[in-house]
């Protein structure tokens, strides 16, 4: 038994040394394996091996070779924006595309009607991807619109996440199937032991119409997003209509996910027509997931923080970044950049709120201003740098979004959009969070929050 334990300890240690990037994690696992070889080897096999990354690499296609070179730099702006464009070009392997027109919508009250109108006007194709798709009043309207599009000969494909859309029951998915709409569930199995990694989720929100009009952002499809319905748990959010050549990158992202989930290639003019650019902003899609060699969205955010010269404004519903992102925000504030962060006073995940309170002290010490957004809960995820560069999309500022989820964001170089997003963030501000308020928490609350912070990689 001693010999077997020694062999296990050596073998697992070699695997850890070759595979684990995080030093603290590697040291912890090695210590456990040598302290209790049999138990440690079993635990590491179950929880320490990154099968998420390995499986995703095996199943999902890699970026095409044509995207390997960074695209053109912004034609306007100072050196900081040019450096930012160059850096994100290297990160994504995609070019910046001119001629982008973006329309922002607040809440489902304003976003859902133009989305439904676009589906109703579709002539050749509709692709829809959503993390949550409820079969409620507004979800039913989407199901009806998609069904009608299918009936008039439009190619319709709907992708719903296997967990967010309902694991045991997914009423919207089954309704679509009953109406003859081609739909798929991302990484789903009704058998728990066959469910391929609960953490491996598609969090993207994409609506693609005729390959020329796109919608993306943070909004799911549910009555909770429509304030007029007076839901019990209202969720404020942001969504965006996109026109211009960058829609081809949205189409590429959707087609890749659909091929992965449904084993069908979406090709031809119905899905990828040529788009003639008009006047508009520079933009680029940034999609990421555990199949990538690096965390593309997080690296893009880090580039933006490093290039910022005047101000940084961020709003996110969940704020649990790793140490390097906390450090980048703090360093930006220390060098004189005005950094403002808007987070909910109370989100829909209490454990996340507890952990966040234990994780933001260094930011306050560095001069970052943190604002608590009052109810109703705001689910928007946006970032503006130097009143010019915007980041919109599905990614939260937490480790789950940056490393485990499949996410889609878009960078847009547009002063007008930056002004709009900044106004939204400033309207969402409530009272400022202060170090004095954190220090005033009773000791049991501080211990609770600190304990929740230890779960940061899993929240």
Secondary structure, DSSP 8 states (H G I E B T S, - for coil): -HHHHHHHHHHHHHHHHHH---HHHHHHHHHHHHHSHHHHHHHIIIIIS-HHHHHHHHHS----GGG-S-----SSS-HHHHHHHHHHHHHH----EEEEEEEEEEHHHHHHHHHHHHHHT-SSEEEEEES-B--SHHHHHHHHHHHHHHHTT-EEEEEEETTTT-SS--HHHHHHHHTT-EEEEET--SSGGGS--TT--B---EEEETTTEEEEES--BSGGG-GGG--TT-EE-EEEEEESTTHHHHHHHHHHHHHHHH-----STTTS------S-EEEEEEEE-TTSSS-HHHHHHHHHHHH-SSEEEEE-S-EE--HHHHHHHHHHHHTT-EEEEEEESS-S-HHHHHHHHTT-HHHHHHT-EEEEE-SSEE---EEEETTTEEEEES--EEHIIIIISBEEEEEEE-HHHHHHHHHHHHHH--SEE-HHHHHTS-HHHHHHHHHHHTTGGG-
